[in-house]
Amino acid sequence: MAANEHAGPGRVAFGIDLNATHHRTARDGEVTATAVALHLGSTLTSHEVVITDATGKRLSTIRVTNIIREPPAPR
C-alpha cells in the first residue's frame, strides 16, 4: 500500500523481494504493523514493516522491495 501511494496516479508497484523474520507469536489481543520507508526512488521502494503486540513486543520484522511501473496495457 505504501509503495502504491508513493508510485502516484497512473503507476503501480509490484513486489520483487520479501524477507520476513518472525520472532514470537501473539497469544491474544491486537497486533500493529508499522511500515517505514527505507528508500523511495522513482522505480524502486523499500520498506521495513515491524509488527508488534499490544504490549509493544516485536513479533515480526519484514523488509519488502517493490518496483514501480506503468500498468500493463489492456489486451
All heavy atoms as TSV, in Angstrom:
chain	resi	resn	atom	element	x	y	z
A	1	MET	N	N	0.825	-1.184	0.000
A	1	MET	CA	C	0.000	0.000	0.000
A	1	MET	C	C	0.872	1.252	0.000
A	1	MET	O	O	0.588	2.195	-0.731
A	1	MET	CB	C	-0.933	-0.022	1.202
A	1	MET	CG	C	-2.042	-1.066	1.092
A	1	MET	SD	S	-3.088	-1.207	2.558
A	1	MET	CE	C	-3.727	0.415	2.724
A	2	ALA	N	N	1.918	1.249	0.806
A	2	ALA	CA	C	2.782	2.428	0.873
A	2	ALA	C	C	3.498	2.658	-0.453
A	2	ALA	O	O	3.637	3.793	-0.904
A	2	ALA	CB	C	3.791	2.285	2.004
A	3	ALA	N	N	3.945	1.583	-1.094
A	3	ALA	CA	C	4.644	1.722	-2.374
A	3	ALA	C	C	3.696	2.227	-3.458
A	3	ALA	O	O	4.082	3.049	-4.293
A	3	ALA	CB	C	5.262	0.389	-2.785
A	4	ASN	N	N	2.464	1.753	-3.472
A	4	ASN	CA	C	1.494	2.238	-4.460
A	4	ASN	C	C	1.144	3.701	-4.212
A	4	ASN	O	O	0.957	4.461	-5.160
A	4	ASN	CB	C	0.231	1.378	-4.457
A	4	ASN	CG	C	0.387	0.163	-5.335
A	4	ASN	OD1	O	0.759	0.271	-6.496
A	4	ASN	ND2	N	0.137	-1.004	-4.779
A	5	GLU	N	N	1.068	4.107	-2.960
A	5	GLU	CA	C	0.827	5.512	-2.645
A	5	GLU	C	C	1.984	6.371	-3.163
A	5	GLU	O	O	1.770	7.431	-3.747
A	5	GLU	CB	C	0.658	5.692	-1.138
A	5	GLU	CG	C	0.351	7.091	-0.718
A	5	GLU	CD	C	-1.034	7.563	-1.121
A	5	GLU	OE1	O	-1.933	6.728	-1.313
A	5	GLU	OE2	O	-1.205	8.789	-1.237
A	6	HIS	N	N	3.215	5.892	-2.977
A	6	HIS	CA	C	4.390	6.624	-3.459
A	6	HIS	C	C	4.432	6.657	-4.993
A	6	HIS	O	O	4.836	7.667	-5.571
A	6	HIS	CB	C	5.675	5.989	-2.924
A	6	HIS	CG	C	6.915	6.568	-3.509
A	6	HIS	ND1	N	7.351	7.831	-3.212
A	6	HIS	CD2	C	7.798	6.051	-4.403
A	6	HIS	CE1	C	8.459	8.082	-3.893
A	6	HIS	NE2	N	8.742	7.018	-4.619
A	7	ALA	N	N	4.002	5.570	-5.624
A	7	ALA	CA	C	4.054	5.494	-7.096
A	7	ALA	C	C	3.239	6.600	-7.741
A	7	ALA	O	O	3.621	7.140	-8.779
A	7	ALA	CB	C	3.557	4.127	-7.564
A	8	GLY	N	N	2.125	6.945	-7.132
A	8	GLY	CA	C	1.296	8.026	-7.654
A	8	GLY	C	C	0.312	7.551	-8.699
A	8	GLY	O	O	0.309	6.383	-9.117
A	9	PRO	N	N	-0.534	8.465	-9.151
A	9	PRO	CA	C	-1.573	8.125	-10.121
A	9	PRO	C	C	-0.990	7.589	-11.426
A	9	PRO	O	O	0.022	8.085	-11.911
A	9	PRO	CB	C	-2.297	9.453	-10.371
A	9	PRO	CG	C	-1.889	10.353	-9.251
A	9	PRO	CD	C	-0.566	9.873	-8.766
A	10	GLY	N	N	-1.628	6.567	-11.955
A	10	GLY	CA	C	-1.226	6.011	-13.245
A	10	GLY	C	C	-0.042	5.078	-13.196
A	10	GLY	O	O	0.412	4.596	-14.226
A	11	ARG	N	N	0.496	4.802	-12.005
A	11	ARG	CA	C	1.607	3.866	-11.863
A	11	ARG	C	C	1.241	2.841	-10.794
A	11	ARG	O	O	0.368	3.070	-9.975
A	11	ARG	CB	C	2.885	4.602	-11.487
A	11	ARG	CG	C	3.262	5.634	-12.554
A	11	ARG	CD	C	4.477	6.425	-12.179
A	11	ARG	NE	N	5.658	5.574	-12.387
A	11	ARG	CZ	C	6.824	5.794	-11.802
A	11	ARG	NH1	N	6.978	6.805	-10.986
A	11	ARG	NH2	N	7.838	5.004	-12.037
A	12	VAL	N	N	1.927	1.705	-10.818
A	12	VAL	CA	C	1.603	0.632	-9.880
A	12	VAL	C	C	2.900	0.009	-9.364
A	12	VAL	O	O	3.910	-0.028	-10.074
A	12	VAL	CB	C	0.678	-0.416	-10.550
A	12	VAL	CG1	C	1.371	-1.123	-11.695
A	12	VAL	CG2	C	0.139	-1.391	-9.548
A	13	ALA	N	N	2.877	-0.451	-8.124
A	13	ALA	CA	C	4.038	-1.100	-7.512
A	13	ALA	C	C	3.839	-2.616	-7.496
A	13	ALA	O	O	2.760	-3.106	-7.161
A	13	ALA	CB	C	4.244	-0.574	-6.096
A	14	PHE	N	N	4.890	-3.338	-7.862
A	14	PHE	CA	C	4.893	-4.799	-7.848
A	14	PHE	C	C	5.975	-5.260	-6.886
A	14	PHE	O	O	7.110	-4.786	-6.952
A	14	PHE	CB	C	5.224	-5.370	-9.238
A	14	PHE	CG	C	4.222	-5.047	-10.295
A	14	PHE	CD1	C	4.403	-3.943	-11.122
A	14	PHE	CD2	C	3.101	-5.839	-10.486
A	14	PHE	CE1	C	3.483	-3.636	-12.110
A	14	PHE	CE2	C	2.179	-5.541	-11.473
A	14	PHE	CZ	C	2.369	-4.440	-12.286
A	15	GLY	N	N	5.654	-6.211	-6.012
A	15	GLY	CA	C	6.645	-6.749	-5.091
A	15	GLY	C	C	7.682	-7.580	-5.823
A	15	GLY	O	O	7.345	-8.410	-6.667
A	16	ILE	N	N	8.977	-7.328	-5.530
A	16	ILE	CA	C	10.041	-8.116	-6.150
A	16	ILE	C	C	10.898	-8.847	-5.121
A	16	ILE	O	O	11.653	-9.741	-5.477
A	16	ILE	CB	C	10.927	-7.274	-7.090
A	16	ILE	CG1	C	11.581	-6.118	-6.346
A	16	ILE	CG2	C	10.116	-6.777	-8.278
A	16	ILE	CD1	C	12.632	-5.375	-7.170
A	17	ASP	N	N	10.814	-8.446	-3.849
A	17	ASP	CA	C	11.579	-9.134	-2.809
A	17	ASP	C	C	10.863	-8.969	-1.482
A	17	ASP	O	O	10.383	-7.882	-1.158
A	17	ASP	CB	C	12.994	-8.564	-2.706
A	17	ASP	CG	C	13.850	-9.353	-1.725
A	17	ASP	OD1	O	14.009	-10.575	-1.919
A	17	ASP	OD2	O	14.341	-8.744	-0.760
A	18	LEU	N	N	10.804	-10.055	-0.723
A	18	LEU	CA	C	10.174	-10.036	0.594
A	18	LEU	C	C	11.004	-10.910	1.523
A	18	LEU	O	O	11.326	-12.049	1.186
A	18	LEU	CB	C	8.739	-10.581	0.515
A	18	LEU	CG	C	7.985	-10.711	1.828
A	18	LEU	CD1	C	7.663	-9.330	2.379
A	18	LEU	CD2	C	6.722	-11.512	1.630
A	19	ASN	N	N	11.365	-10.343	2.684
A	19	ASN	CA	C	12.104	-11.087	3.684
A	19	ASN	C	C	11.408	-10.862	5.016
A	19	ASN	O	O	11.168	-9.717	5.398
A	19	ASN	CB	C	13.547	-10.579	3.745
A	19	ASN	CG	C	14.329	-11.256	4.839
A	19	ASN	OD1	O	14.194	-10.897	6.002
A	19	ASN	ND2	N	15.134	-12.227	4.468
A	20	ALA	N	N	11.068	-11.950	5.702
A	20	ALA	CA	C	10.358	-11.828	6.980
A	20	ALA	C	C	11.017	-12.710	8.027
A	20	ALA	O	O	11.363	-13.862	7.756
A	20	ALA	CB	C	8.899	-12.230	6.818
A	21	THR	N	N	11.183	-12.139	9.210
A	21	THR	CA	C	11.658	-12.892	10.364
A	21	THR	C	C	10.586	-12.787	11.442
A	21	THR	O	O	10.184	-11.685	11.815
A	21	THR	CB	C	12.985	-12.315	10.897
A	21	THR	OG1	O	13.952	-12.366	9.855
A	21	THR	CG2	C	13.483	-13.111	12.097
A	22	HIS	N	N	10.117	-13.951	11.896
A	22	HIS	CA	C	9.089	-14.000	12.927
A	22	HIS	C	C	9.779	-14.315	14.250
A	22	HIS	O	O	10.389	-15.375	14.398
A	22	HIS	CB	C	8.028	-15.030	12.579
A	22	HIS	CG	C	7.411	-14.778	11.234
A	22	HIS	ND1	N	6.643	-13.671	10.966
A	22	HIS	CD2	C	7.494	-15.479	10.078
A	22	HIS	CE1	C	6.255	-13.707	9.702
A	22	HIS	NE2	N	6.765	-14.789	9.138
A	23	HIS	N	N	9.702	-13.393	15.199
A	23	HIS	CA	C	10.430	-13.516	16.451
A	23	HIS	C	C	9.633	-14.252	17.525
A	23	HIS	O	O	10.202	-14.979	18.322
A	23	HIS	CB	C	10.802	-12.122	16.972
A	23	HIS	CG	C	11.481	-11.281	15.946
A	23	HIS	ND1	N	12.749	-11.536	15.477
A	23	HIS	CD2	C	11.046	-10.186	15.262
A	23	HIS	CE1	C	13.081	-10.625	14.576
A	23	HIS	NE2	N	12.063	-9.805	14.422
A	24	ARG	N	N	8.330	-14.016	17.562
A	24	ARG	CA	C	7.465	-14.670	18.559
A	24	ARG	C	C	6.030	-14.607	18.048
A	24	ARG	O	O	5.752	-13.916	17.080
A	24	ARG	CB	C	7.597	-14.015	19.937
A	24	ARG	CG	C	7.185	-12.561	19.984
A	24	ARG	CD	C	7.309	-11.920	21.380
A	24	ARG	NE	N	8.557	-12.149	22.054
A	24	ARG	CZ	C	9.642	-11.380	21.952
A	24	ARG	NH1	N	9.610	-10.317	21.171
A	24	ARG	NH2	N	10.720	-11.643	22.626
A	25	THR	N	N	5.130	-15.313	18.728
A	25	THR	CA	C	3.725	-15.306	18.331
A	25	THR	C	C	2.916	-14.400	19.239
A	25	THR	O	O	3.287	-14.167	20.386
A	25	THR	CB	C	3.117	-16.723	18.383
A	25	THR	OG1	O	3.179	-17.181	19.730
A	25	THR	CG2	C	3.868	-17.677	17.483
A	26	ALA	N	N	1.809	-13.929	18.712
A	26	ALA	CA	C	0.850	-13.176	19.530
A	26	ALA	C	C	-0.134	-14.182	20.103
A	26	ALA	O	O	-0.728	-14.975	19.367
A	26	ALA	CB	C	0.125	-12.144	18.684
A	27	ARG	N	N	-0.312	-14.172	21.386
A	27	ARG	CA	C	-1.212	-15.125	22.037
A	27	ARG	C	C	-2.659	-14.636	22.011
A	27	ARG	O	O	-3.586	-15.411	21.920
A	27	ARG	CB	C	-0.769	-15.359	23.475
A	27	ARG	CG	C	0.656	-15.830	23.568
A	27	ARG	CD	C	0.705	-17.296	23.836
A	27	ARG	NE	N	2.105	-17.706	23.923
A	27	ARG	CZ	C	2.568	-18.744	23.263
A	27	ARG	NH1	N	1.786	-19.457	22.507
A	27	ARG	NH2	N	3.833	-19.072	23.377
A	28	ASP	N	N	-2.842	-13.329	22.127
A	28	ASP	CA	C	-4.186	-12.752	22.081
A	28	ASP	C	C	-4.054	-11.243	21.911
A	28	ASP	O	O	-2.950	-10.704	21.910
A	28	ASP	CB	C	-5.003	-13.079	23.329
A	28	ASP	CG	C	-4.318	-12.647	24.619
A	28	ASP	OD1	O	-3.491	-11.715	24.575
A	28	ASP	OD2	O	-4.614	-13.229	25.667
A	29	GLY	N	N	-5.185	-10.587	21.754
A	29	GLY	CA	C	-5.173	-9.133	21.632
A	29	GLY	C	C	-4.859	-8.658	20.223
A	29	GLY	O	O	-4.807	-9.433	19.284
A	30	GLU	N	N	-4.638	-7.366	20.121
A	30	GLU	CA	C	-4.383	-6.737	18.824
A	30	GLU	C	C	-2.902	-6.754	18.486
A	30	GLU	O	O	-2.050	-6.751	19.363
A	30	GLU	CB	C	-4.859	-5.282	18.849
A	30	GLU	CG	C	-6.353	-5.137	18.962
A	30	GLU	CD	C	-6.788	-3.685	18.867
A	30	GLU	OE1	O	-5.990	-2.824	18.480
A	30	GLU	OE2	O	-7.954	-3.430	19.196
A	31	VAL	N	N	-2.630	-6.770	17.184
A	31	VAL	CA	C	-1.271	-6.585	16.689
A	31	VAL	C	C	-1.270	-5.347	15.798
A	31	VAL	O	O	-2.290	-4.983	15.217
A	31	VAL	CB	C	-0.739	-7.814	15.913
A	31	VAL	CG1	C	-0.649	-9.024	16.820
A	31	VAL	CG2	C	-1.583	-8.113	14.703
A	32	THR	N	N	-0.125	-4.690	15.717
A	32	THR	CA	C	0.009	-3.475	14.918
A	32	THR	C	C	1.179	-3.627	13.970
A	32	THR	O	O	2.261	-4.070	14.373
A	32	THR	CB	C	0.267	-2.255	15.842
A	32	THR	OG1	O	-0.814	-2.149	16.761
A	32	THR	CG2	C	0.389	-0.975	15.047
A	33	ALA	N	N	0.966	-3.273	12.700
A	33	ALA	CA	C	2.038	-3.272	11.702
A	33	ALA	C	C	2.340	-1.824	11.329
A	33	ALA	O	O	1.433	-1.055	11.015
A	33	ALA	CB	C	1.617	-4.057	10.466
A	34	THR	N	N	3.625	-1.467	11.388
A	34	THR	CA	C	4.060	-0.117	11.058
A	34	THR	C	C	5.115	-0.198	9.966
A	34	THR	O	O	6.143	-0.857	10.137
A	34	THR	CB	C	4.653	0.587	12.296
A	34	THR	OG1	O	3.683	0.568	13.340
A	34	THR	CG2	C	5.037	2.017	11.980
A	35	ALA	N	N	4.854	0.466	8.838
A	35	ALA	CA	C	5.794	0.481	7.719
A	35	ALA	C	C	6.578	1.786	7.730
A	35	ALA	O	O	6.006	2.864	7.883
A	35	ALA	CB	C	5.049	0.335	6.390
A	36	VAL	N	N	7.892	1.664	7.567
A	36	VAL	CA	C	8.777	2.820	7.481
A	36	VAL	C	C	9.535	2.721	6.167
A	36	VAL	O	O	10.121	1.677	5.854
A	36	VAL	CB	C	9.773	2.854	8.662
A	36	VAL	CG1	C	10.779	3.981	8.496
A	36	VAL	CG2	C	9.036	2.976	9.975
A	37	ALA	N	N	9.519	3.792	5.392
A	37	ALA	CA	C	10.228	3.810	4.117
A	37	ALA	C	C	11.739	3.820	4.362
A	37	ALA	O	O	12.240	4.632	5.138
A	37	ALA	CB	C	9.820	5.026	3.304
A	38	LEU	N	N	12.438	2.912	3.694
A	38	LEU	CA	C	13.893	2.892	3.730
A	38	LEU	C	C	14.462	3.575	2.492
A	38	LEU	O	O	15.513	4.203	2.555
A	38	LEU	CB	C	14.410	1.452	3.803
A	38	LEU	CG	C	13.929	0.626	4.992
A	38	LEU	CD1	C	14.414	-0.812	4.859
A	38	LEU	CD2	C	14.397	1.245	6.294
A	39	HIS	N	N	13.750	3.434	1.371
A	39	HIS	CA	C	14.169	4.051	0.112
A	39	HIS	C	C	12.923	4.320	-0.728
A	39	HIS	O	O	12.100	3.432	-0.919
A	39	HIS	CB	C	15.123	3.129	-0.661
A	39	HIS	CG	C	15.476	3.642	-2.017
A	39	HIS	ND1	N	16.361	4.678	-2.198
A	39	HIS	CD2	C	15.045	3.289	-3.243
A	39	HIS	CE1	C	16.472	4.930	-3.498
A	39	HIS	NE2	N	15.676	4.097	-4.149
A	40	LEU	N	N	12.806	5.534	-1.221
A	40	LEU	CA	C	11.684	5.904	-2.094
A	40	LEU	C	C	12.247	6.494	-3.377
A	40	LEU	O	O	12.461	7.700	-3.493
A	40	LEU	CB	C	10.764	6.928	-1.402
A	40	LEU	CG	C	10.038	6.447	-0.160
A	40	LEU	CD1	C	9.283	7.596	0.490
A	40	LEU	CD2	C	9.100	5.294	-0.498
A	41	GLY	N	N	12.532	5.626	-4.330
A	41	GLY	CA	C	13.074	6.067	-5.607
A	41	GLY	C	C	11.994	6.183	-6.661
A	41	GLY	O	O	10.808	5.964	-6.396
A	42	SER	N	N	12.405	6.515	-7.862
A	42	SER	CA	C	11.433	6.655	-8.944
A	42	SER	C	C	11.013	5.304	-9.512
A	42	SER	O	O	9.935	5.183	-10.089
A	42	SER	CB	C	11.995	7.540	-10.057
A	42	SER	OG	O	13.182	6.973	-10.582
A	43	THR	N	N	11.851	4.271	-9.336
A	43	THR	CA	C	11.488	2.940	-9.840
A	43	THR	C	C	11.519	1.852	-8.775
A	43	THR	O	O	10.996	0.768	-9.010
A	43	THR	CB	C	12.412	2.508	-11.004
A	43	THR	OG1	O	13.766	2.505	-10.553
A	43	THR	CG2	C	12.257	3.437	-12.197
A	44	LEU	N	N	12.147	2.095	-7.629
A	44	LEU	CA	C	12.206	1.097	-6.555
A	44	LEU	C	C	11.861	1.740	-5.223
A	44	LEU	O	O	12.241	2.886	-4.961
A	44	LEU	CB	C	13.609	0.491	-6.425
A	44	LEU	CG	C	14.041	-0.540	-7.434
A	44	LEU	CD1	C	15.479	-0.968	-7.157
A	44	LEU	CD2	C	13.147	-1.750	-7.435
A	45	THR	N	N	11.159	0.974	-4.384
A	45	THR	CA	C	10.919	1.384	-2.998
A	45	THR	C	C	11.279	0.214	-2.093
A	45	THR	O	O	11.148	-0.946	-2.481
A	45	THR	CB	C	9.452	1.773	-2.734
A	45	THR	OG1	O	8.627	0.614	-2.866
A	45	THR	CG2	C	8.978	2.868	-3.670
A	46	SER	N	N	11.740	0.532	-0.902
A	46	SER	CA	C	11.987	-0.478	0.126
A	46	SER	C	C	11.368	0.016	1.421
A	46	SER	O	O	11.505	1.197	1.772
A	46	SER	CB	C	13.484	-0.713	0.335
A	46	SER	OG	O	14.063	-1.279	-0.806
A	47	HIS	N	N	10.681	-0.884	2.097
A	47	HIS	CA	C	10.053	-0.556	3.377
A	47	HIS	C	C	10.397	-1.624	4.403
A	47	HIS	O	O	10.538	-2.802	4.063
A	47	HIS	CB	C	8.522	-0.500	3.229
A	47	HIS	CG	C	8.039	0.669	2.465
A	47	HIS	ND1	N	8.017	0.701	1.095
A	47	HIS	CD2	C	7.564	1.863	2.883
A	47	HIS	CE1	C	7.529	1.866	0.692
A	47	HIS	NE2	N	7.248	2.589	1.765
A	48	GLU	N	N	10.519	-1.186	5.649
A	48	GLU	CA	C	10.623	-2.112	6.763
A	48	GLU	C	C	9.290	-2.078	7.492
A	48	GLU	O	O	8.780	-0.996	7.810
A	48	GLU	CB	C	11.736	-1.717	7.730
A	48	GLU	CG	C	11.821	-2.677	8.914
A	48	GLU	CD	C	12.869	-2.274	9.922
A	48	GLU	OE1	O	12.740	-1.173	10.492
A	48	GLU	OE2	O	13.801	-3.059	10.125
A	49	VAL	N	N	8.723	-3.256	7.715
A	49	VAL	CA	C	7.454	-3.370	8.425
A	49	VAL	C	C	7.732	-4.089	9.742
A	49	VAL	O	O	8.290	-5.186	9.744
A	49	VAL	CB	C	6.406	-4.155	7.599
A	49	VAL	CG1	C	5.085	-4.230	8.347
A	49	VAL	CG2	C	6.229	-3.530	6.225
A	50	VAL	N	N	7.366	-3.456	10.851
A	50	VAL	CA	C	7.546	-4.052	12.173
A	50	VAL	C	C	6.152	-4.345	12.734
A	50	VAL	O	O	5.295	-3.464	12.766
A	50	VAL	CB	C	8.322	-3.103	13.110
A	50	VAL	CG1	C	8.379	-3.668	14.522
A	50	VAL	CG2	C	9.725	-2.871	12.566
A	51	ILE	N	N	5.958	-5.578	13.142
A	51	ILE	CA	C	4.688	-5.997	13.738
A	51	ILE	C	C	4.912	-6.192	15.226
A	51	ILE	O	O	5.830	-6.909	15.638
A	51	ILE	CB	C	4.154	-7.280	13.079
A	51	ILE	CG1	C	3.952	-7.044	11.577
A	51	ILE	CG2	C	2.856	-7.726	13.746
A	51	ILE	CD1	C	3.545	-8.265	10.797
A	52	THR	N	N	4.073	-5.525	16.035
A	52	THR	CA	C	4.189	-5.606	17.484
A	52	THR	C	C	2.859	-6.044	18.095
A	52	THR	O	O	1.802	-5.892	17.475
A	52	THR	CB	C	4.589	-4.251	18.096
A	52	THR	OG1	O	3.638	-3.265	17.695
A	52	THR	CG2	C	5.980	-3.828	17.649
A	53	ASP	N	N	2.939	-6.570	19.322
A	53	ASP	CA	C	1.714	-6.940	20.027
A	53	ASP	C	C	1.229	-5.752	20.860
A	53	ASP	O	O	1.816	-4.667	20.827
A	53	ASP	CB	C	1.916	-8.205	20.877
A	53	ASP	CG	C	2.887	-8.038	22.029
A	53	ASP	OD1	O	3.275	-6.888	22.354
A	53	ASP	OD2	O	3.259	-9.064	22.633
A	54	ALA	N	N	0.179	-5.965	21.622
A	54	ALA	CA	C	-0.441	-4.880	22.389
A	54	ALA	C	C	0.494	-4.309	23.457
A	54	ALA	O	O	0.336	-3.163	23.871
A	54	ALA	CB	C	-1.737	-5.371	23.034
A	55	THR	N	N	1.508	-5.088	23.877
A	55	THR	CA	C	2.452	-4.597	24.888
A	55	THR	C	C	3.683	-3.945	24.259
A	55	THR	O	O	4.573	-3.497	24.974
A	55	THR	CB	C	2.909	-5.734	25.821
A	55	THR	OG1	O	3.694	-6.667	25.069
A	55	THR	CG2	C	1.729	-6.426	26.475
A	56	GLY	N	N	3.739	-3.910	22.927
A	56	GLY	CA	C	4.874	-3.295	22.234
A	56	GLY	C	C	6.006	-4.245	21.902
A	56	GLY	O	O	7.019	-3.838	21.343
A	57	LYS	N	N	5.847	-5.536	22.233
A	57	LYS	CA	C	6.887	-6.510	21.901
A	57	LYS	C	C	6.881	-6.770	20.399
A	57	LYS	O	O	5.824	-6.947	19.785
A	57	LYS	CB	C	6.672	-7.825	22.645
A	57	LYS	CG	C	6.962	-7.727	24.118
A	57	LYS	CD	C	6.818	-9.088	24.776
A	57	LYS	CE	C	7.078	-8.976	26.259
A	57	LYS	NZ	N	6.786	-10.244	26.948
A	58	ARG	N	N	8.079	-6.823	19.822
A	58	ARG	CA	C	8.200	-7.074	18.375
A	58	ARG	C	C	7.899	-8.534	18.087
A	58	ARG	O	O	8.479	-9.444	18.677
A	58	ARG	CB	C	9.610	-6.720	17.905
A	58	ARG	CG	C	9.766	-6.794	16.391
A	58	ARG	CD	C	11.157	-6.400	15.963
A	58	ARG	NE	N	11.357	-4.967	16.155
A	58	ARG	CZ	C	11.928	-4.183	15.256
A	58	ARG	NH1	N	12.369	-4.687	14.109
A	58	ARG	NH2	N	12.081	-2.904	15.502
A	59	LEU	N	N	6.985	-8.751	17.152
A	59	LEU	CA	C	6.608	-10.097	16.738
A	59	LEU	C	C	7.315	-10.497	15.454
A	59	LEU	O	O	7.751	-11.630	15.301
A	59	LEU	CB	C	5.098	-10.197	16.538
A	59	LEU	CG	C	4.223	-9.798	17.728
A	59	LEU	CD1	C	2.758	-9.833	17.332
A	59	LEU	CD2	C	4.499	-10.689	18.922
A	60	SER	N	N	7.394	-9.558	14.509
A	60	SER	CA	C	7.991	-9.838	13.205
A	60	SER	C	C	8.668	-8.591	12.666
A	60	SER	O	O	8.251	-7.468	12.958
A	60	SER	CB	C	6.928	-10.280	12.190
A	60	SER	OG	O	6.277	-11.449	12.594
A	61	THR	N	N	9.702	-8.839	11.866
A	61	THR	CA	C	10.382	-7.778	11.127
A	61	THR	C	C	10.363	-8.186	9.663
A	61	THR	O	O	10.789	-9.303	9.323
A	61	THR	CB	C	11.841	-7.615	11.605
A	61	THR	OG1	O	11.842	-7.363	13.004
A	61	THR	CG2	C	12.520	-6.473	10.877
A	62	ILE	N	N	9.869	-7.309	8.815
A	62	ILE	CA	C	9.703	-7.619	7.398
A	62	ILE	C	C	10.341	-6.514	6.576
A	62	ILE	O	O	10.202	-5.340	6.893
A	62	ILE	CB	C	8.205	-7.743	7.044
A	62	ILE	CG1	C	7.559	-8.802	7.927
A	62	ILE	CG2	C	8.005	-8.021	5.566
A	62	ILE	CD1	C	6.077	-8.657	8.074
A	63	ARG	N	N	11.047	-6.906	5.512
A	63	ARG	CA	C	11.562	-5.927	4.560
A	63	ARG	C	C	10.972	-6.286	3.205
A	63	ARG	O	O	11.025	-7.445	2.788
A	63	ARG	CB	C	13.079	-5.963	4.484
A	63	ARG	CG	C	13.633	-4.791	3.646
A	63	ARG	CD	C	15.036	-5.074	3.251
A	63	ARG	NE	N	14.958	-6.464	2.838
A	63	ARG	CZ	C	15.787	-7.102	2.051
A	63	ARG	NH1	N	16.784	-6.582	1.614
A	63	ARG	NH2	N	15.632	-8.343	1.700
A	64	VAL	N	N	10.383	-5.300	2.536
A	64	VAL	CA	C	9.758	-5.534	1.236
A	64	VAL	C	C	10.286	-4.504	0.244
A	64	VAL	O	O	10.414	-3.328	0.558
A	64	VAL	CB	C	8.205	-5.501	1.324
A	64	VAL	CG1	C	7.703	-4.188	1.860
A	64	VAL	CG2	C	7.576	-5.834	-0.014
A	65	THR	N	N	10.632	-4.992	-0.950
A	65	THR	CA	C	11.098	-4.130	-2.037
A	65	THR	C	C	10.099	-4.236	-3.177
A	65	THR	O	O	9.677	-5.337	-3.548
A	65	THR	CB	C	12.499	-4.550	-2.517
A	65	THR	OG1	O	13.391	-4.491	-1.403
A	65	THR	CG2	C	12.996	-3.632	-3.621
A	66	ASN	N	N	9.717	-3.088	-3.727
A	66	ASN	CA	C	8.764	-3.033	-4.830
A	66	ASN	C	C	9.373	-2.282	-6.013
A	66	ASN	O	O	10.140	-1.339	-5.823
A	66	ASN	CB	C	7.486	-2.287	-4.411
A	66	ASN	CG	C	6.708	-3.064	-3.405
A	66	ASN	OD1	O	6.026	-4.024	-3.726
A	66	ASN	ND2	N	6.791	-2.662	-2.141
A	67	ILE	N	N	9.011	-2.701	-7.194
A	67	ILE	CA	C	9.372	-1.989	-8.409
A	67	ILE	C	C	8.151	-1.200	-8.859
A	67	ILE	O	O	7.020	-1.690	-8.747
A	67	ILE	CB	C	9.896	-2.937	-9.508
A	67	ILE	CG1	C	10.519	-2.155	-10.649
A	67	ILE	CG2	C	8.814	-3.881	-10.007
A	67	ILE	CD1	C	11.381	-2.998	-11.570
A	68	ILE	N	N	8.361	-0.007	-9.353
A	68	ILE	CA	C	7.252	0.849	-9.790
A	68	ILE	C	C	7.263	0.904	-11.310
A	68	ILE	O	O	8.287	1.203	-11.932
A	68	ILE	CB	C	7.387	2.271	-9.195
A	68	ILE	CG1	C	7.314	2.182	-7.674
A	68	ILE	CG2	C	6.304	3.180	-9.762
A	68	ILE	CD1	C	7.581	3.483	-6.972
A	69	ARG	N	N	6.109	0.632	-11.883
A	69	ARG	CA	C	5.973	0.588	-13.345
A	69	ARG	C	C	4.654	1.212	-13.775
A	69	ARG	O	O	3.739	1.392	-12.976
A	69	ARG	CB	C	6.006	-0.864	-13.841
A	69	ARG	CG	C	7.321	-1.547	-13.651
A	69	ARG	CD	C	8.276	-1.039	-14.713
A	69	ARG	NE	N	9.507	-1.786	-14.708
A	69	ARG	CZ	C	10.681	-1.273	-14.432
A	69	ARG	NH1	N	10.804	-0.019	-14.103
A	69	ARG	NH2	N	11.753	-2.022	-14.449
A	70	GLU	N	N	4.562	1.458	-15.056
A	70	GLU	CA	C	3.268	1.798	-15.672
A	70	GLU	C	C	2.462	0.497	-15.688
A	70	GLU	O	O	3.018	-0.575	-15.860
A	70	GLU	CB	C	3.461	2.316	-17.093
A	70	GLU	CG	C	4.353	3.534	-17.197
A	70	GLU	CD	C	3.771	4.757	-16.518
A	70	GLU	OE1	O	2.548	4.931	-16.582
A	70	GLU	OE2	O	4.548	5.513	-15.915
A	71	PRO	N	N	1.139	0.586	-15.504
A	71	PRO	CA	C	0.352	-0.661	-15.546
A	71	PRO	C	C	0.385	-1.278	-16.938
A	71	PRO	O	O	0.571	-0.575	-17.932
A	71	PRO	CB	C	-1.060	-0.212	-15.167
A	71	PRO	CG	C	-1.077	1.265	-15.332
A	71	PRO	CD	C	0.342	1.750	-15.252
A	72	PRO	N	N	0.238	-2.600	-17.006
A	72	PRO	CA	C	0.232	-3.265	-18.311
A	72	PRO	C	C	-0.925	-2.750	-19.176
A	72	PRO	O	O	-1.993	-2.434	-18.677
A	72	PRO	CB	C	0.053	-4.751	-17.980
A	72	PRO	CG	C	0.159	-4.870	-16.514
A	72	PRO	CD	C	0.055	-3.514	-15.906
A	73	ALA	N	N	-0.666	-2.700	-20.471
A	73	ALA	CA	C	-1.709	-2.269	-21.420
A	73	ALA	C	C	-2.793	-3.346	-21.494
A	73	ALA	O	O	-2.482	-4.545	-21.434
A	73	ALA	CB	C	-1.110	-2.041	-22.790
A	74	PRO	N	N	-4.055	-2.961	-21.605
A	74	PRO	CA	C	-5.120	-3.963	-21.747
A	74	PRO	C	C	-4.950	-4.742	-23.038
A	74	PRO	O	O	-4.484	-4.212	-24.035
A	74	PRO	CB	C	-6.403	-3.134	-21.771
A	74	PRO	CG	C	-6.012	-1.714	-21.667
A	74	PRO	CD	C	-4.522	-1.613	-21.608
A	75	ARG	N	N	-5.354	-5.995	-23.001
A	75	ARG	CA	C	-5.224	-6.852	-24.193
A	75	ARG	C	C	-6.475	-6.818	-25.019
A	75	ARG	O	O	-7.540	-6.664	-24.646
A	75	ARG	CB	C	-4.930	-8.281	-23.787
A	75	ARG	CG	C	-3.573	-8.373	-23.199
A	75	ARG	CD	C	-3.286	-9.797	-22.854
A	75	ARG	NE	N	-1.901	-9.878	-22.407
A	75	ARG	CZ	C	-1.172	-10.953	-22.502
A	75	ARG	NH1	N	-1.667	-12.056	-23.012
A	75	ARG	NH2	N	0.043	-10.956	-22.071
